[in-house]
C-alpha cells in the first residue's frame, strides 16, 4: 500500500512553502471509497459534521461503531482543532481493532464554524481513522492529505462539483497525479 517518495515543489503549496518530501504515504485510493464521500451536506455545527463523518467512516467497517469513532475523533478535536484554514479541516483519531487507515470526505453545502482563529468557515472535511498502534504512517498520511487539500487548484476543482462520485474520482485522480 505505501506509495513512492515524492517531492512537491513550492508551486504546489498555496503559501510558497519550501520543498516537502512525502515519504511512503498510503495512496488516497487505499483510504477512500466512493461510499465514504458525500457532497452538498448540511451540517449544523462542527460536532454535527463529526457525527456525519463518523457514520461514513464506519458504514463499511464491521469492526467499528459510529459512537467509538465519533468519541475518538471528538476527543482528538478537543485536544487541538484540526481546522487547517483555506476552508478545510482534517479531523482524525486512533481506533482499536482497526486493521488499516480509513478516510472519508465531506463537501458541505455551507461553511461551518470549525473554531479557527481566523474565524473563517470550513466547507471541506477529510476525516481519517488510523489503527491505534499506527505511528509514522498515519503522520505521513495526514501530511499528504493536508498538502493535497492545501493546494488551491485541487480545492478549486473539487469545490464546484455537485456529485459525490465526481468528487471521489477527482480526488483520486488529483492525488495520483501528484504522486506521479
Secondary structure as GFF3:
##gff-version 3
##sequence-region A 1 180
A	DSSP	beta_strand	6	8	.	.	.	ID=ss1
A	DSSP	three_ten_helix	10	12	.	.	.	ID=ss2
A	DSSP	beta_strand	20	22	.	.	.	ID=ss3
A	DSSP	alpha_helix	28	31	.	.	.	ID=ss4
A	DSSP	three_ten_helix	34	36	.	.	.	ID=ss5
A	DSSP	beta_strand	37	41	.	.	.	ID=ss6
A	DSSP	alpha_helix	46	58	.	.	.	ID=ss7
A	DSSP	alpha_helix	66	79	.	.	.	ID=ss8
A	DSSP	beta_strand	83	85	.	.	.	ID=ss9
A	DSSP	beta_strand	88	89	.	.	.	ID=ss10
A	DSSP	beta_strand	92	95	.	.	.	ID=ss11
A	DSSP	beta_strand	102	113	.	.	.	ID=ss12
A	DSSP	beta_strand	121	131	.	.	.	ID=ss13
A	DSSP	alpha_helix	136	150	.	.	.	ID=ss14
A	DSSP	alpha_helix	152	159	.	.	.	ID=ss15
A	DSSP	alpha_helix	164	179	.	.	.	ID=ss16
###
